[in-house]
Amino acid sequence: MSENQIKYTEENIKTLEWKEHIRLRPGMYIGKLGDGSSPDDGIYILLKEIIDNSIDEFVMGAGKTIEVTINDRTVTVRDYGRGIPLGKTVDVVSKINTGAKYDSQAFKKSVGLNGVGAKAVNALSSFFKVQSIRDGKTKWAEFERGNLKFESQIEDTTLRRGTRIIFTPDDTIFKNFKFVDEYVERMMWNYAYLNAGLTIIYNGQTIRSENGLKDLLTHTIDSPILHEIIHLKGDDIEIAITHSERSQSEIYHSFVNGQHTTQGGTHQAALREAMIKTIREFYNKNFDTADIRQSVIAAISLKVIEPVFESQTKTKLGSTEMGPGMPSIRAYVNDFVKKELDNYLHRNPEVADAILRKIVAAEKERKELAGIQKLARERAKKVSLHNKKLRDCRIHLTDVKDERCFESTLFITEGDSASGSITKARDVNTQAVFSLKGKPLNCYGLTKKVVYENEEFNLLQAALDIEESIENLRYNRVVIATDADVDGMHIRLLLITFFLQFFPELVRENHLYILQTPLFRVRNRKETIYCYSEEEKFEALRKLGNKAEITRFKGLGEISPDEFRHFIGKDIRLEPVLIGKDQTIDEILEFYMGKNTPARQEFIIGNLKIEKGENPLDLNDHQSVELIEEQL
């Protein structure tokens, strides 16, 4: 061992300023960075940290309205709470270990107990402004990447009391980022569901809930339900339960102290356990767990004193107790459900009868599928020993103690050439590849039996580990990586249909994406630019000159592994697959994958784009449209 390797002196010890530490290790404070394509990307954590402070004011009885505006990349959050004490306006956003949340009596059931939230936003923003208004006085300060640039004096004002925060995430840290409106709107609605009576005005839209988690299920369920929503409320707990009439999967929305625990945790596990126990006792029958849980759609919100989470981004609750000296979460939830759900079922026999019929039907279906499931699992187990379809990675979403678990990605590719390029270029720690052979089956309108009978679907289900529940999902991002041609688009459509038909919660929970790869490479002797659109190609030509060489990529297999590293690395471009709020999954599948209709033909004609150099279709000839219909 060399002298340099063993040298360890005072010079090796460094003390970083608060902002330097946050900027050097942002993952410790906000999880992953990302570009905004995923709902757990850092820019949304920044937004949440600021809004959480305004929510705490509402919870304390100060301020019933929060205004949130996002203009391109700049966020403004204005509340009408008590306002930051004017003498501490600068300190609370720039000094670690400064804040009111250390007073556990005032904020004992708050999520942000580390006093770092606003400081992290400040440090990770290219522009940050804080303004406090209280007692007819105001003060504000402006920062740049955590450095104080301006601090006002305390002045008189006629503005209503409260706090205004304006920030722009630093684009040197969050590369090519953009806020996805659907993600932000869903976050705002979750705040409203969890805080009945709160009004949030997001970009001019008023968001408000009077019925809490009951409204959450009412607004988010996009298929018929079997019975009315069971809504149960206690001092520190709220639960809403129903069953889907068509979907077989379980869907849970869980929250702790206002934090959306997307990966569940002890409270969600306790709810599932309590429902099974209560239903068995109510009907006095030892139903199979799977039959009881099939098609359940439920939400739970719990308030816990000083909760402990299993990751920095607080997506999975790890606490086992309601608080110091209080009962366990398991016992608390179980006692509440046993009493309240049992009482509800006795008072509402029509709901009890509907649930019983659903359980009996699930049992019958399970027994009919048992034989084919056994054969499929045996085949998958046998194949997995020599399975060349899946090139797995080392870190998965279930490894919650590793902060890289949120980077876990499965690329679904078509053919050996594309999968070969991605496999050679991928990060073996967090990126896996599943290779399809040809076009998958169009499974619209088919039963889940086809998942077990079709080898590729069965292996894909096994690779994702979502047969039992999405809670076991092994990858945070499932990315469809197909060629940018007609066949590639068709495969993309068939895969989306598969997930929407059998695993819609994978899409609802924002795990499904489309990989954006460049359409063109423009280069001269000095520089190479990859372009994702015609506009970017023209911009590249303006920069490199019209004599630059242009290459059009039509298949992923044409892109070398060395080039592919650019497109699946830190600058990866992903397009999330989102379900429009005005359409149900049934409506989407019927329109795109159902029987041919005039409406769909009109849609195809109105949206058809012909690329220069390709054989154009005669748009007046409906035979052309029928060719596309056959592809669909």
N, C-alpha and C positions, 0 to 999 in steps of 0.2 A: 504494500500500500504506500503511495507516495506521500510526501510531506504535505502537499496541498490538500490531499483528501482527508487527512486527520487533523488539520489545523482548525481550531475552534476557540476563538478569542472574543473579547468585547466587540470587536469590529463586525463579527457575524450577527450580532443582536441588533435588530432594527425596530424602531418604534414609528409606526405610521400614524399620520393624522387621521381623524375619523373618516374624512372624505376620501383620502388616498386608499385606506383599507377597503372601503365599500367599492370603490372603482376598480381596485386590483382584484377583489374577490366578490364580484356581484352575486355569484351563485349562492354564496352563504346567506344572502339576505332576501333574494327574490327568486331563487331557483334558477331555471334555465333562462337564457336571453331570448332567442327566437326573433322572428320578424313580424309577429302578429298573426300568422296563419293558424296558430293553435291557440285555444282559449286559455291555456296555462302559460303562455309566453309572458316574458317579463314586463312588457308594457301594460298588460292588464293587471299585473300584480301592483305596479306603481299606482295605477288608477284606483285600485281597491284600497291600498294603504291610505290614500287621502280620503276616500269616501267613508272608510271605517270610522275615521275621527268624527265625521259629520253624523254618522249613524249613532255613535256613542252620545252625542249631544241630544239627539232625538230620544234615545232610551232614557236619558236623564231628565226628560221632560222639557227640553229647551230646543225649540225650532222644529216645526212640522213639515218644512219644505226644504228640499235640496235641489239646486239647479246644476246640471251637468251639461257642458257644451264641449264638443270636440270639433274643432275647425282644422281640417287637414291633420296636422301632427301636434297641434297645441290643444291642451286640455284645460278647461276652467271648471272649478268646483266651488260653488257658493252655497253656504248654509246660513241659517238664521238662528244659530245657537247662541251661546253666551259670549263667544269671541275669546280669543287667546288673551290672557292678561297682557296689557300693552307693554309692560316692562320686560316681558319674556318673549315677545313676538319673534325676535331673532334667535334666541336660545333654543326654543322648542323645535326649530327646524334645522339647527346646525350644531347642537351640542349633545353628544351621546350621554345617556343616563340623565336626561332632563325631560320631564313630562309628568302628567297627572296620573298616568296609569300605574304608577308605583303605589298609589293609594288603593289597596285592594278593596276597601269599602266602597269607594266611588265607582270603580270599574272592575268589580270582582268577577263579572261574567262577560268580560270583553275578550276578544281574540288577541288583539295586538298588545301584549303585556311587556314586550321587550323595549319599548320606548325608542325604537329605531325607525319605524315606518316612514315618517315624513322626512327624516334625515336621509334615508336611502333614496327617496324620490329626488330630493334636492341634489345629492351627490351624483346621481345618474341622469340629470337633466342638463341640457345645454343652456336652458333658461328656466328659472324658478322664481316666482314672486309670491310672497305671502302678505296678506293684508288682514288686520284685525280691526273690528269696529265694536266698541262697547261704551256705554255711558256717555254717548254723544261725542266720543273722541275716536280717532283712528290713527293707525301707524302701519307702515308697510316697508318691505325690504325686498331687494332683488339680488339674485345670485346667478353665477355662471359656473356650472360644474362644481357646485358646493362652495365656491368662493364668493364672499360678500362683495357686491359691486355698489350697492346704494342702500342707505338706511335713512328713512325719513324721521323727522321729529314727530312728536305727538301733536295732532292737529284737531281742531273742531270739525264736526261733520254732521250732516242731517241724515246720513245713510242709516238703514236699519242695522241693528247689531248682528254680529256673526263673523264668519271667516271666509275669505276668498283666497283660493290657491290657484295659480296659473303655472303650468309647466309644459315643457317640450322635451320628451326623452332625447337623450344624446345619441345622434345618429352615428357617432364613432363607436358606440357600444352596441346599439340596436341597429344592425345593418339592414338597409332597404325595408324598414318597417312601415306598416300601415295598420290602422285600427279597423277591424272588421265590425261593421255596424251591428250585425246579428249577435256577435259575442257580447258587445257592450250592452245592447238592449236586453239580452237575457240576464246579464249581471244585474241590471237595474230592476228588472222584474223580480229577481230573487230577493233583492233587498226589500222590495215592496211586499212580497208574500210573507216575509219574516217579520215585518214591522207594520202591522195593520194600522191604518190611519196616517201613515207617512205618504207624502206626495213627492215624487221625483219628477222633475221636468228635464227630460233628456232631449237635447236639440229641438226644443219646442213641443215635444210629445209628452203628454201627462201620463204618468205611470202610477197607479194606485191600486191597492187591494184592501177589501174590507173583510174577506173571509180567509185570509192566510193560506195555509197549505191546501185547503179545499179549492181555492182559486188556482193554485199552481197545477193541480191535476186537471181541473176543468180546462185550463188554457193550453196544456201541453199534450194531453192525450189526443191522438189523431186517428183513432179508430173507435168503433162502438164499444161501450162498456156493458158489462153484464148486470150491474146493479148500481144504485145511487152511491155516491161517495160517502164512506163512513168517516166522519170528522170528529176527532176526540181531542180535547184540550185540557191541560192541567197547568199548574203554576210554572213549572220549568220544562214542560213537555207538550208537544203538539204532534198529532199523527193524522194522516189521511190515507185511506185504503180503498181500493176498488179492484176489479178484475177486468182484463181485456176480453172481449168476446171472440177475438180472432188470434191475436198474438199468443204464443205459448211461453214466451220469455218473461222472466221477472224483471221489473224495472223499479229502481229505488232512487229517490232523491233524498239525500241526507245532509243535515246541517248541524253545526255546533256553534252556539253563540254567534249566529249569523254567518259563519264560515261554511261555504259549500264544500263538504267533504266528498269529493268526486270518487275517491277510492274507498269510501265507507269507513269502517272501523268498528270499535266496540259497541257503539250505539246502534248501528245498522245490524250487526250480528245479533244483538240482544232483541231487536224488533222481530227479526225473522224467527228466532227461537221462541219468542213469546207468542207469536201468531200461531205457530204449529201446536204448541202446548195448549193454548186456549181453545183452538178449534177442535182438537182431539177430545178435550174434556167436554166441550159444549155438545158435540154430537155423540159422545161416549163411544167413539170408534177409533181404533189405532190405525188411522190412515197413513199411507206412505208419505214421507216428507216431500218427495218430488211432486206428488199429486196435489198436496196442499199449496205448495209454492207456485205451481204452474199458473202463468198469466197474471200474477199479482202485480199491481201497480201501486206503489206506496211512497209516502214521504214522511220523514221524521225530522223534527227540530228539537234539539235538547239544549238546555242552558246548564253549563258546568262551571264550577269555580276553578279558575286557573287551569284550563285544559292543557293536556300534553299531546302533541302530535308526533307522528312518526317521520315527518319530513319538514323541512324548513318552510315549504309552501303550504303546509297545513291542509293537505288533501286527505289525510287518513287519521282518524282519532285513535290515540294510543292509551288515553286515560282509562283506568278501570273503576275509579271512584267518582262520585258526583262532586266531591270536595272533601277537604280535611274533616274527618270525623263523621262523614255522611255515608249513606249506603252505597253499595257498588252500583255501577251503571246497569249491569245485568239485572240485579234484583229490583232496581227502581223501575226500569222499563217493563220488566215482567209483571210486577205487581200492578202497574198502571194498566197495561193491556189486559191482563186477566180480569180486572174489575170492570173497566170501561167497555172493552169489546164484548165481553160476555153480556153485560147489561144491554148493549146496543142490539145484539142479535136476539135477545129475548123480547125486546120492544119492537123489533122490525122483522117479523117472521118471513116476509117476502124476500128480504135480503138473505136471511139464513137459508131459505129454500134454494135460492139462486146459487149460493156458494156450494151447497151440498151437491147440486146437479153438476156444477163445474168439476168438483173433486171426483165424482163418480165417472164422468166422461173422461177426465184425465187418466184415471186408473185404467179404464178400458183401452184407451189409446196407447198407454205405456206398455200394457201387456201385449198388444198387437205388434208393437214395434220391438219388443224385447228380443225376439229371435234375430231379426235383421241387424239390430244394434250390436248384438254379440258377434255375429259374423263380421260386421264392419270393423269392430274394434280389434278382432283377431287379425283381420287382414291388414289393418293399419299398423298394428304392432309388428307383424311379420315384415311388412314393407319398410317400416321405419328403420330397421336394422341396416337396410341398404337403400334408403330413400335418398335419391339424388334431387328430389324436388325442393327440399328445404336445406338451405345453408344457414344454419342458426348462428346467433350471436351469443355473447357471454353474459350480457346484462339484460335483464327483462324488467317490465313494468312492475312485476311482483316483488322485485328487489328494492323495496321502498327505502331501505337504509342507505342505498347508494344514490346520490343525487343525480347520477347519470341515467337513472331508470326512466326519466321522462323523455330521454333522447332515444329510447328503444324504438326501432322502426323495422317493419317488415315490408319489403318491396315485392309486389306481385308482378312478375314479368311474363312476357309471352316469348316462347322459343329459347333455344340454347344460346344464340349469339348475344341477345340482350342480357340474359341472366349472367352470361359469362363476363361481359364488360362490367356490370354492376358488382358482381362477386369479387372481381379482381380489384376494383376501385374502392370498395366499401370499407367502413371502420368495423373490424371484426368484433369489437366490444359492444357496439350498440346497433349495428345494422345487419339484418338477416334478409335472405332472398328466397322467395318461393317461385318456382318456375312452372308455368302452365304449358300444357302441350295442346296447341290448337285452341279453338274457341270453346269456352265452357257452355254448358247446357242453358237454354233459356228456361228458367224455373218459375216464371210467373204463373200463378194459379196452382202450382203443384204443392203437395204436402211435404212435411219435413222428412218423410220416408226417402225422398230422392237424395237427401244429404248423405244418407247412409249407403244408398245403392250406387251413387256416383263416386267413383274412387277419388277423383280430384277434389270434389267438394268435401268428402270425408277427411282427406288428408289436410286440406286447408283448415277445416274446423278443428282438427287435432293440433295443427301447428299453432293456431291462435288460442287453443284451450278454452273455447267458449261454449262447449256443448252443454255444460251444466249451468253456467252463469257468466255474465260479462265481468264479474268481479275477478275471475281468474285470467282475464285477458293478459297475454304475455308481452304485448307490444303497445306502446302508447299511440303510435302512429302506424296505420295500415295504409300503405301507399300503392296505388295502382299505377304501374309504370309501363305504359303501352306506347306503340309507335304513333306518330302524329299523322296517320293516314286513315282511310275508311275502315280497314280491318281493325286497326288499333282502337278506333273510336267505338266500334261494335263490341269488341271484347270489354272495353271499359264499361259500356252500357250494361252488358250481361253480368258483369261482376257487381255493379251497383245494384242491379235487380236482385241478385243473390243475397246481398247483405240486407237490403230493404225488406225482402220477403221473409227471411228467416232470422236475421239478427239486427232488427231495426235500431235497437239501443246502441249498437256500435256506431251508427250514423248520428243518432240523436245526441250521444255523448261526445261528438266531435273527434272521433278517432280515425275517420276515413278521409283520405286525401288523394289528389291527382298530382303526380309528379310533372312539373313543368320543365321541359328540356328545350334547349335552343333549337330554333328552326334554321338558323343561318350561322355560318362562321365567316367573318369578314377579316381579312388580314393582308398586311404588306410585309416587307422584310423586317420591320421594326416592332410591329404590334399586332396582336390578335384580339378581336372583339367578338364575343358570342352574343347573338341577338335572338330575342324571344318573340319578336313581332316584326312586321314590315316596317313599322315606324322606327324601331331600334336599328333595323338594317340601313335605312336611309340616313339615320343619324351617324352610324358608323362610317358610311361612305363619305359623308360630309367631312368627317374627321380624318379619315385615312386616304381620301381621294378616290375618284371614280375608277382608277386603274387597279384598285385593290381586288384581290381574289375573293370570290364569293362561293361558298359551299352550302348547298341546301341539304340538311339532314332530314331524311324521311323515315329512317328506322334507327332504333336505339343501338342496334348492332353495328351501325356505321360509325358510331362514336367510340374512339379508342378508350381503354381503361384510364390512361393518363389524363385524357380530357374529361372523362366522366367524374373524376375526383372533384373537379370544380363544381359540378352540378348536384352532387349529393353530399357535399361537405358543408362548411359554415355558411356558404352562400346559397344553399339549397332553396329552391322556389317551390312551394307547395300551395295548391289550391284546395281549400277545404270543401268537402261535399256537404252542403247545407240543405235542410228541408225548409222550404218557404213557409212562413207563418200562416199564409192564407190557403195552404193546401195540405191535405192529409196524405199519408203514404199510399193508402188505397187509391186515391184519386191520381196520384203521380204514376203509379204502376199501371193503372187502367189506361191512362192517356198514352203513355209511351210504349207499353208492352202488351196492351190488350188488343182486341180485334180492330182491324183497320176502320178508321172513321173519317168522314169529311173534315172534321176539325183538325185531325192530325195531318191530313194531306195539306190543308191550308197552312198549318204551322211549318211543315217542311218546305213548302214553296216560298213562304215568307222569310225563312231563315237560311235558305240554301246559299252557300257561298262557293263560287267557282274560282279555283286558283288559276292564274294565268299559265297557259301551257298545257292544261289538262283538257280532256274532251268534255265540252259543256253538255249539259242536259237540255233538251227542249222543254222549257217550263210549261209549254202549252200541251205537251204530250203527257197524259196521265200515266202512260206506261213507265215513264221515267220515275215518277213518284212511286209507282208500285215496286220498282226495283229497290228503292230505299226502304219501302215498307217491308220487303222481304228481309232486308238486313236487320230491321228492328224486330 
